[in-house]
Amino acid sequence: MNGGKKASAVGYNPADGVPRLLAKGRGPEAERILKIAREAGIEIIEDTALASLLDTGVNPGDWLPAWCWETVAKILAFVFEKERLYK
């Protein structure tokens, strides 16, 4: 039971202090999430392990659990630094 491609959309508001899962999906839903991100110019980072964990353990709208903060923090730091360099 593979489920196909998985995608998750994570948002972060510094006022909240914790990232939130905005969307997740498999197969066609994952492709739609990726298409929306590309069209909006949102950075896409591939992390299969994190996507699998979020797919099974977190629902859209939920705060991300502490077990994934370090990984998400590294991803956000990469994205923020890239945005800073290209502005």
C-alpha positions, 0 to 999 in steps of 0.5 A: 500500500504505497499511496503514491506521491505525498505532499505537505504544506507548512506555514509559519507565523513568528507570532505563533512560535510553532509551524502549522500544517496547512495542507497534505495529500497523496497522489492527485492531491499531492500534485495539486498542492505542488502545482499551487506552490509552484504557481505561487512561487513558494519554495518546494523542499523534498523530504520524503521522511517528513512528508510520510510522518506528517501524512500519518500523524498530523491533520491540516490546521494542527500545530506541528508536533515537537518531534519534527520541529528541528527538521522543519526549523532547518527547512525554514532557515534554508528557505528564509536565507534563500529569500534573503539572498535573492531579494 
